[in-house]
Amino acid sequence: MNIHLLNTKIAQKGIKKQHLASELGITPNSMSNKLKGLTKFDIDEVSKLVNVLGLSTGEIAAIFFDEQRDSNLESGSRYAQ
């Protein structure tokens, strides 16, 4: 997952992280942890993010299916998120 790109899209849309947390049904602290890559979004949260941010198919792929990070996971990199 490309956390940096997700944070960039949130900033570009001008949506406050507290509002996003409310839309996802999670606490602001939980949202902060997810946007730092400390915890992962579940599938329902991803679906809500896509809708709230109005992400295109290309943006969804770039944020949630980042091939470089996926290949790091397969190679056993402990730093991949």
Buried (B, 14 or more C-beta within 10 A) or exposed (E): BBBEBBBEBBEEEEBEBEBBBBBBEBEBEBBBBBBEBEEEBEEEBBEBBBEBBEBEEEBBEBBBEBEEBEEBEEEEEEEBB
